[in-house]
Structures are given as C-alpha cells and as structure tokens.
Amino acid sequence: MRLIQNMSTITEYPSAECPSSRVIKIAVIGGSGVGKTALVVRFLTKRFIGDYERNVGNLYSREVQIDGEQVAIQVQDTPGLQVNANGLSYSEQVSRSIQWADAVVMVYSVTDCRSFDLIGQLHQFVTRTHPDRSIPIILVANKADLLHVRRVDIQEGPLLASALTCSFYEVSASEDYSQVHGAFHRLCVDLAKQQPQTPVNAPSGTEKKRNPLIPRPKSPNMQDLKRRFKQVLSAKVRTVTSV
C-alpha cells in the first residue's frame, strides 16, 4: 500500500506509476470515530493499528489481482461527518470524494447509535451528489467485537441495508481481516466486471493529435511494390546477359 497524498484535493494516480489497465476508486464515508481509517488500512495491508491521528482525508492505493488481472485500487478516506443544529454537516472534501468515486462504502459503529442514525441521510446525500444516481453503495457495521458496549441491535443493520438496497457487512477491523477483506474485495470484483476492459497499450480518452510537421505514413501500394520488384529483377538479368 502507498499513501498518495493527504491534501484536501484529490489527484488522480500518476499514469506512469500505474501501468494497470483499470483503476477502481472507492470513497469511505461515515460519522466520526467509526473506524473508517482502520478499515481502509486493514483491507490494504492486513494490519490493524488501534491509534490514528485525526483523519485529514488520505488517499491510499494498492495494486491487486482480480480474476487474474492487475487492478489499481484507490481508496479515499474522508473526515468524520458531524451533526450540527441544522442537521448533518457535509464538507466540500466529502462532496468531491463522492463525485470522484466509482463506489461508496458507508460505515457506522455498532457501539454508536448516532453514527447509525446518520446513514439514511448520508445515503440520500450520496445519491444526490454523485453524477450517477445508481453508484454502487455498501453498508459496513464496524466494531462487531465490542459486544459489551454494543448499542445498535444486530438486526437493524441488515434491515436498513435492505431498505436502501445496499449490500451489508458486519465486521471487526481489529479482530478479523477476512471479514473486512471480503466486503471490499466483493465490491472491487463487481466494479471490475462493470468497467470495460481496456488494452494495456491503448491510449486513454481520444486519440492524441499527430504533429502536423510529421506526415502520417501511407499504407504501401502492393501493385507499386510488385512493379518495382520486377524492375529490379529485369535490371539484374540485363547485367548478367551483358557480361
């Protein structure tokens, strides 16, 4: 895994460093303290780090194999959302992250009812903000290992996901890598299937304009080549005869 940047703006992965034919972009969003960064790092590195500095919106990247194809995965971690007197507060960075992404992972903590209550509003915001209203969205409940402080009933997550037509995963970033990997990997596989496969050497976007000072080579004329070949043979025959 590599950390591309930790600025508030989002920069695409440099093409020279990413020879893969596909790039999958995922934004991870949710309330403050639900473990978004822990989930991202766990997925990309298999490691769990319990303590993190305040999230400033890091963009992480890693290349993986999906169905035998090399794919670059970019995961945009976002600052935790806050609730104020006017409701849920969305920063410009979160909006840009959603617009940039191919898919969104919404996260809440089973130990925090407030983070769960934000999900419905958050889902509406994603569908309003993203240019494609059918963007893939999954719902992840984190901290499933903390049974003694659980505040969100185990049935509430699946019911909400069903109402929002999202896939649902309950995981523990601290204790079970396979759960976290399963949720993100399934999403990446689905996205890879949706994206058209592009040949590795194919130019991206429209074809680059040729330099007008460099003429485009013409296709060879086969009749002209045959005529020239006969001329060469005839010249050789005449030379041998004269000798």
VMD Tcl script that draws the C-alpha trace (Angstrom):
set ca {
  {0.00 0.00 0.00}
  {1.15 3.52 -0.67}
  {-0.17 6.83 0.63}
  {-0.60 9.04 -2.42}
  {-1.36 12.27 -0.61}
  {-3.00 13.78 2.43}
  {-4.19 17.05 0.96}
  {-7.78 18.19 0.77}
  {-7.81 17.95 -3.02}
  {-7.97 14.67 -4.91}
  {-5.31 13.93 -7.50}
  {-5.52 11.04 -9.93}
  {-2.92 8.29 -9.66}
  {0.02 9.20 -11.95}
  {-0.32 7.07 -15.07}
  {3.44 6.45 -15.25}
  {3.29 4.74 -11.86}
  {0.13 2.81 -12.64}
  {0.53 0.64 -15.74}
  {-2.65 -1.29 -14.92}
  {-5.46 -1.31 -17.42}
  {-8.03 -0.46 -14.74}
  {-8.29 1.81 -11.72}
  {-11.04 1.33 -9.14}
  {-11.86 4.35 -6.95}
  {-13.68 3.92 -3.62}
  {-14.73 6.59 -1.11}
  {-15.22 5.59 2.54}
  {-17.59 7.85 4.48}
  {-19.32 7.87 7.86}
  {-19.53 9.52 11.26}
  {-16.56 10.47 13.39}
  {-14.83 7.66 15.27}
  {-16.49 4.72 13.49}
  {-13.15 3.25 12.35}
  {-13.02 4.26 8.67}
  {-9.24 4.59 8.58}
  {-8.79 1.31 10.46}
  {-10.97 -0.46 7.87}
  {-9.05 1.02 4.93}
  {-5.63 0.17 6.36}
  {-6.80 -3.30 7.39}
  {-8.06 -4.03 3.88}
  {-4.97 -2.74 2.08}
  {-2.25 -4.01 4.46}
  {-3.89 -6.76 6.60}
  {-2.64 -4.85 9.65}
  {-4.67 -3.25 12.41}
  {-3.49 -0.05 14.04}
  {-5.56 0.99 17.02}
  {-4.47 4.62 17.24}
  {-4.71 7.15 14.40}
  {-4.19 10.86 14.12}
  {-7.20 12.93 13.19}
  {-8.31 11.96 9.71}
  {-7.45 14.66 7.16}
  {-8.69 12.75 4.12}
  {-5.88 10.47 2.95}
  {-5.88 8.76 -0.41}
  {-4.38 5.26 -0.38}
  {-3.54 2.99 -3.28}
  {-2.56 -0.61 -3.86}
  {-2.35 -2.91 -6.88}
  {-4.09 -6.27 -6.60}
  {-5.02 -9.23 -8.76}
  {-8.73 -9.59 -9.58}
  {-9.64 -12.60 -11.70}
  {-6.08 -12.76 -12.99}
  {-5.94 -9.08 -13.97}
  {-3.80 -6.40 -12.36}
  {-6.02 -3.65 -10.97}
  {-5.08 -0.47 -9.10}
  {-7.38 0.24 -6.16}
  {-7.57 3.80 -4.82}
  {-9.39 4.29 -1.51}
  {-10.25 7.82 -0.39}
  {-10.58 8.04 3.39}
  {-12.70 11.02 4.48}
  {-13.02 13.09 7.66}
  {-15.78 12.02 10.04}
  {-19.13 13.74 9.49}
  {-20.52 15.92 12.24}
  {-24.08 16.83 13.24}
  {-24.90 20.47 13.98}
  {-28.09 22.40 14.69}
  {-29.05 22.31 11.01}
  {-28.51 18.57 10.66}
  {-25.67 16.63 9.08}
  {-22.69 18.78 8.09}
  {-21.00 17.91 4.80}
  {-17.58 19.29 3.95}
  {-16.55 20.17 0.41}
  {-13.95 17.40 0.58}
  {-16.59 14.74 1.25}
  {-18.64 16.02 -1.69}
  {-15.62 15.88 -4.00}
  {-14.74 12.40 -2.77}
  {-18.22 11.11 -3.59}
  {-18.20 12.69 -7.05}
  {-14.75 11.21 -7.74}
  {-15.54 7.66 -6.64}
  {-16.74 4.62 -8.58}
  {-18.35 3.27 -5.40}
  {-19.02 4.38 -1.83}
  {-18.63 2.49 1.46}
  {-20.82 3.88 4.26}
  {-19.59 2.96 7.76}
  {-21.19 3.08 11.20}
  {-20.11 1.69 14.55}
  {-22.30 -0.81 16.40}
  {-21.26 0.98 19.60}
  {-22.60 4.37 18.47}
  {-26.33 4.84 17.73}
  {-25.70 8.32 16.36}
  {-23.41 7.01 13.64}
  {-26.13 4.52 12.65}
  {-28.80 7.23 12.58}
  {-26.69 9.23 10.10}
  {-26.74 6.51 7.45}
  {-30.14 7.32 5.94}
  {-29.22 10.99 5.42}
  {-25.80 10.00 4.18}
  {-27.27 7.68 1.57}
  {-29.54 10.45 0.30}
  {-26.57 12.81 0.09}
  {-24.55 10.29 -1.95}
  {-27.32 9.70 -4.47}
  {-27.89 13.46 -4.82}
  {-24.21 14.33 -5.12}
  {-22.83 11.65 -7.43}
  {-23.44 12.18 -11.18}
  {-24.53 8.53 -11.46}
  {-27.51 8.01 -9.15}
  {-27.02 4.24 -9.40}
  {-23.48 4.33 -7.96}
  {-22.72 1.10 -6.04}
  {-23.00 1.64 -2.25}
  {-22.35 -0.85 0.54}
  {-23.08 -0.52 4.25}
  {-20.47 -1.70 6.75}
  {-21.05 -2.03 10.52}
  {-17.71 -1.89 12.32}
  {-16.55 -2.86 15.85}
  {-18.61 -6.06 15.96}
  {-16.18 -7.47 18.54}
  {-17.21 -4.94 21.20}
  {-20.25 -6.89 22.40}
  {-20.21 -5.42 25.91}
  {-20.73 -1.88 24.61}
  {-22.93 -2.64 21.61}
  {-25.73 -0.10 21.11}
  {-27.08 -0.96 17.62}
  {-29.08 -4.18 17.51}
  {-27.70 -6.88 15.24}
  {-30.88 -6.90 13.10}
  {-31.01 -3.14 12.49}
  {-28.10 -3.05 10.03}
  {-29.46 -5.68 7.61}
  {-32.93 -4.11 7.74}
  {-31.59 -0.66 6.91}
  {-29.38 -2.02 4.12}
  {-32.40 -3.80 2.63}
  {-34.44 -0.59 2.71}
  {-31.59 1.26 0.98}
  {-30.95 -1.65 -1.44}
  {-27.32 -1.89 -0.28}
  {-25.15 -4.90 0.46}
  {-24.45 -5.22 4.19}
  {-21.40 -6.44 6.11}
  {-20.81 -6.53 9.87}
  {-17.08 -6.65 10.61}
  {-14.41 -6.13 13.21}
  {-11.43 -4.25 11.82}
  {-9.45 -5.06 14.96}
  {-10.02 -8.83 15.08}
  {-10.92 -10.27 11.68}
  {-9.12 -9.35 8.47}
  {-11.11 -11.85 6.39}
  {-14.39 -10.03 7.11}
  {-13.01 -6.66 6.05}
  {-11.27 -8.10 3.00}
  {-14.45 -9.93 1.98}
  {-16.53 -6.74 1.97}
  {-14.06 -4.62 -0.02}
  {-12.96 -7.43 -2.33}
  {-16.53 -8.27 -3.32}
  {-17.12 -4.62 -4.17}
  {-13.90 -4.46 -6.23}
  {-14.82 -7.61 -8.16}
  {-18.26 -6.18 -9.00}
  {-16.72 -2.88 -10.13}
  {-14.12 -4.63 -12.27}
  {-16.89 -6.53 -14.05}
  {-18.77 -3.31 -14.76}
  {-15.80 -1.47 -16.24}
  {-15.00 -2.23 -19.89}
  {-11.63 -3.90 -20.28}
  {-9.07 -1.61 -21.89}
  {-5.95 -2.96 -23.65}
  {-2.85 -2.08 -21.64}
  {-1.26 -0.16 -24.53}
  {-4.43 1.57 -25.64}
  {-4.46 5.38 -25.32}
  {-6.87 6.80 -22.75}
  {-9.54 9.17 -23.99}
  {-9.42 10.49 -27.52}
  {-6.52 9.67 -29.78}
  {-3.65 12.11 -29.47}
  {-3.32 14.55 -32.35}
  {-0.36 13.98 -34.59}
  {2.27 16.64 -35.02}
  {1.46 18.41 -38.33}
  {5.19 18.57 -39.11}
  {5.41 14.79 -39.15}
  {3.47 13.34 -42.12}
  {1.40 10.25 -41.45}
  {2.95 7.26 -43.25}
  {0.90 5.95 -46.17}
  {-0.10 2.34 -46.48}
  {2.13 0.56 -49.03}
  {0.68 0.03 -52.53}
  {1.16 -3.65 -53.34}
  {0.93 -3.15 -57.13}
  {3.63 -0.49 -56.96}
  {5.85 -2.79 -54.88}
  {5.43 -5.63 -57.41}
  {6.26 -3.28 -60.30}
  {9.43 -2.10 -58.57}
  {10.45 -5.68 -57.74}
  {10.11 -6.70 -61.43}
  {12.22 -3.70 -62.47}
  {15.00 -4.76 -60.12}
  {14.92 -8.34 -61.42}
  {14.98 -7.17 -65.04}
  {17.98 -4.95 -64.34}
  {19.85 -7.88 -62.80}
  {19.05 -10.11 -65.79}
  {20.29 -7.47 -68.25}
  {23.51 -7.07 -66.27}
  {24.22 -10.82 -66.30}
  {23.43 -11.09 -70.04}
  {25.73 -8.20 -70.96}
  {28.60 -9.81 -69.05}
}
mol new
graphics top color blue
foreach p $ca { graphics top sphere $p radius 0.5 }
foreach p [lrange $ca 0 end-1] q [lrange $ca 1 end] { graphics top cylinder $p $q radius 0.2 }
display resetview
